[in-house]
Amino acid sequence: MAEQLQAPDLPQRLNGLGTNVFQTCSWQVLTEQMAEHPGATTPWPKTLQAQIRSVRDQLSTTPMDTQTLASHYKRKPEKSVTQVLEALTELGMVRQDDTGQYRLRET
């Protein structure tokens, strides 16, 4: 089940993405909104499960390197993003190509 963000948390978390139209938002919807508004950032999730889900959701839109992926979050948590990507790579869920881009493995 997708992690849900409930209003009134949304105005703080969506950083100007038209938050008045949202009542409940999954990380997938948030990721899609972030892709449409590249200057906006979202907080790095607190739990490992939510971090993994968020990274996978980001990679489902397009392959990214660590720095680009980290830039989608407030304070650019590059070390944490790297750890999640390494774990997902070890588990065979993502792969890194020759250019350093991470992408989801096709199932």
C-alpha positions as CSV (number, residue, x, y, z in Angstrom):
1,M,0.0,0.0,0.0
2,A,1.4,3.4,-0.9
3,E,2.4,5.7,1.9
4,Q,-0.1,8.4,2.3
5,L,0.6,12.1,3.1
6,Q,-2.4,13.7,4.8
7,A,-3.3,17.4,4.7
8,P,-2.3,19.7,6.5
9,D,1.2,18.2,6.0
10,L,1.1,18.7,2.3
11,P,1.8,22.4,2.1
12,Q,5.1,21.9,3.9
13,R,6.1,18.9,2.0
14,L,5.1,19.8,-1.5
15,N,6.9,23.1,-1.5
16,G,4.5,25.0,-3.8
17,L,3.2,22.3,-6.1
18,G,-0.4,23.5,-6.0
19,T,-1.0,21.9,-2.7
20,N,-4.5,23.3,-2.3
21,V,-5.8,20.7,-4.8
22,F,-4.4,17.7,-2.8
23,Q,-6.1,16.1,0.1
24,T,-4.2,12.8,0.2
25,C,-1.1,12.1,-1.9
26,S,0.9,8.9,-2.4
27,W,4.7,9.0,-3.0
28,Q,4.0,8.0,-6.6
29,V,1.7,11.0,-7.2
30,L,4.2,13.2,-5.4
31,T,7.0,11.9,-7.7
32,E,4.9,12.6,-10.8
33,Q,4.3,16.1,-9.5
34,M,8.0,16.6,-8.8
35,A,8.8,15.6,-12.3
36,E,6.5,18.3,-13.6
37,H,8.1,20.9,-11.2
38,P,11.8,20.2,-11.2
39,G,12.7,23.1,-8.9
40,A,10.7,21.7,-6.0
41,T,12.1,19.3,-3.4
42,T,10.5,16.9,-1.0
43,P,11.8,15.8,2.4
44,W,13.9,12.6,2.5
45,P,11.6,9.9,4.0
46,K,12.4,8.9,7.6
47,T,11.9,5.2,7.4
48,L,14.0,2.8,5.3
49,Q,10.9,1.3,3.7
50,A,9.7,4.8,2.6
51,Q,13.2,5.7,1.4
52,I,13.3,2.6,-0.8
53,R,9.8,3.2,-2.1
54,S,10.7,6.8,-2.9
55,V,13.9,6.0,-4.7
56,R,12.2,3.3,-6.7
57,D,9.4,5.7,-7.6
58,Q,11.9,8.3,-8.8
59,L,13.8,5.7,-10.9
60,S,10.5,4.6,-12.4
61,T,10.2,7.9,-14.2
62,T,13.8,8.0,-15.7
63,P,17.3,6.6,-15.0
64,M,19.3,8.9,-12.7
65,D,22.7,9.2,-11.2
66,T,23.1,9.5,-7.4
67,Q,23.6,13.3,-7.4
68,T,20.5,13.9,-9.6
69,L,18.4,11.6,-7.5
70,A,19.6,13.2,-4.2
71,S,18.8,16.7,-5.6
72,H,15.1,15.8,-5.6
73,Y,15.1,15.9,-1.8
74,K,15.6,18.7,0.6
75,R,19.2,18.9,1.9
76,K,20.3,16.5,-0.9
77,P,20.9,13.4,1.2
78,E,23.5,11.9,-1.2
79,K,25.0,9.5,1.3
80,S,21.6,8.0,2.2
81,V,20.5,7.8,-1.4
82,T,23.8,6.0,-2.2
83,Q,23.2,3.5,0.6
84,V,19.6,2.8,-0.7
85,L,20.9,2.5,-4.3
86,E,23.7,0.1,-3.2
87,A,21.2,-2.1,-1.3
88,L,18.7,-2.1,-4.3
89,T,21.6,-3.0,-6.6
90,E,22.7,-5.9,-4.3
91,L,19.2,-7.2,-4.2
92,G,19.0,-7.1,-8.0
93,M,16.2,-4.5,-8.1
94,V,18.2,-1.8,-9.9
95,R,21.3,-1.7,-12.0
96,Q,23.9,0.9,-12.8
97,D,24.9,1.4,-16.4
98,D,28.3,2.5,-17.8
99,T,27.4,6.2,-17.5
100,G,26.7,5.9,-13.7
101,Q,22.9,6.1,-14.2
102,Y,20.7,3.9,-12.1
103,R,17.6,2.3,-13.5
104,L,15.0,-0.2,-12.4
105,R,15.6,-3.7,-13.6
106,E,12.9,-5.0,-15.9
107,T,10.9,-7.8,-14.5
